[in-house]
Amino acid sequence: MAFLQAIQTTLLRYQSARDQQQDVYFSCARNLARAQFQLADEELSRRLWQDVAERELDVDRILNLMYGCWFQEDRAAMQEADAAYSTERASGGMQPSQVGIFEHC
């Protein structure tokens, strides 16, 4: 019986591609904020930024999540900051930066 409930619960959890992508950005921003602000670990920060570069993620979006949100563990606050960033980007009010990836470390 418990097995059947576990299968039903798992099957009912659908996560859209947009939500999956957002989770990737949130995770990267959380990890970078922790490495840079809490641990002050330069090597870990460098490796995390390298991961961002290898995944070809939007650096400005990650920076917005790191600096535009006080608590990276608060999913609602992260979603709010991300939505504001996306709206600003879509309206043409914000241009992507041309800064190199390691200039943020």
FENVEN-V278792 format. One record per helix or strand. SS is the DSSP state (@ for helix, = for strand). FROM is the first residue (numbers start at 1). LEN is the number of residues. If there is no record, write none. Layout:
BEGIN
SS FROM LEN
SS FROM LEN
END
This chain:
BEGIN
@ 2 11
@ 17 22
@ 42 14
@ 59 9
@ 75 16
@ 101 4
END
